[in-house]
């Protein structure tokens, strides 16, 4: 249930490629945690979110990306 900030490298890629970003939310961290035991009989869910259009600055992009993915993870968990 951690909410770490996203790495800034993703904003750099977004800015350099100058293409829309198609965010994807996946809840595999609930099933396969970094530490502890793997949970069995759990469903991994993947959501493809609304694209983020080109032209935002790095901070705007990161804020939108984080907000959208974390909101979706709250729904699918």
Secondary structure, 3 states (H helix, E strand, C coil): CCCCCCCCHHHHHHHHHCCCECCEEECHHHHCCCCCCCCCCCCCCEEECCCECCCCCHHHHHHHHHHHHHHHHHHHC
